[in-house]
Amino acid sequence: MAVPKRKTSPMKRGFRRSADAIKAPTYVEDKDSGELRRPHHVDLKTGMYRGRQVLKVKSTEE
């Protein structure tokens, strides 16, 4: 049976447990399209952010 040689310090224990606080990314429903998107991010399909056009959308025909 494996036995640790030294006691794990609270700092190292905290480093290991820090991944427990990571949660799944949140998504919100877009007002216009109804699709899910990340909050505070540009919608890449439409190029809209906070009601303004900030990106040119590439057409799918090209």
C-alpha positions as CSV (number, residue, x, y, z in Angstrom):
1,M,0.0,0.0,0.0
2,A,1.4,3.5,-0.9
3,V,1.9,5.7,2.1
4,P,2.9,9.4,1.7
5,K,6.3,10.2,3.2
6,R,5.3,13.8,4.2
7,K,2.1,15.5,5.1
8,T,0.5,17.4,2.3
9,S,0.7,21.1,3.0
10,P,-2.5,23.2,2.9
11,M,-1.1,25.1,-0.1
12,K,-0.6,21.9,-2.1
13,R,-4.0,20.6,-1.1
14,G,-5.6,23.9,-2.2
15,F,-3.8,23.7,-5.6
16,R,-5.2,20.2,-6.1
17,R,-8.7,21.2,-5.0
18,S,-8.8,24.4,-7.1
19,A,-10.2,22.5,-10.1
20,D,-13.3,21.6,-8.0
21,A,-14.4,25.3,-8.3
22,I,-14.4,25.2,-12.1
23,K,-17.9,25.0,-13.3
24,A,-19.4,24.5,-16.7
25,P,-19.7,27.6,-18.9
26,T,-23.0,29.4,-18.7
27,Y,-25.1,30.2,-21.8
28,V,-27.9,32.6,-22.3
29,E,-30.7,32.6,-24.9
30,D,-30.2,35.3,-27.6
31,K,-33.1,37.8,-27.8
32,D,-33.2,38.0,-31.6
33,S,-32.3,34.5,-32.8
34,G,-33.3,32.4,-29.8
35,E,-30.0,30.4,-29.9
36,L,-27.8,29.8,-27.0
37,R,-24.6,31.9,-26.7
38,R,-22.0,32.9,-24.1
39,P,-22.8,36.1,-22.2
40,H,-20.6,39.1,-23.0
41,H,-19.4,37.5,-26.2
42,V,-19.9,38.4,-29.8
43,D,-22.4,36.2,-31.6
44,L,-20.2,34.8,-34.4
45,K,-23.2,33.8,-36.6
46,T,-24.7,37.3,-36.8
47,G,-21.7,39.5,-35.7
48,M,-23.9,41.3,-33.2
49,Y,-22.8,42.4,-29.7
50,R,-25.1,44.4,-27.4
51,G,-27.4,45.3,-30.2
52,R,-24.7,46.6,-32.6
53,Q,-23.1,45.1,-35.7
54,V,-19.4,44.7,-34.8
55,L,-18.3,42.0,-37.2
56,K,-18.8,41.4,-40.9
57,V,-20.5,38.0,-41.4
58,K,-18.9,35.9,-44.2
59,S,-21.5,34.7,-46.6
60,T,-21.7,30.9,-46.9
61,E,-22.0,31.1,-50.7
62,E,-18.3,32.1,-51.2
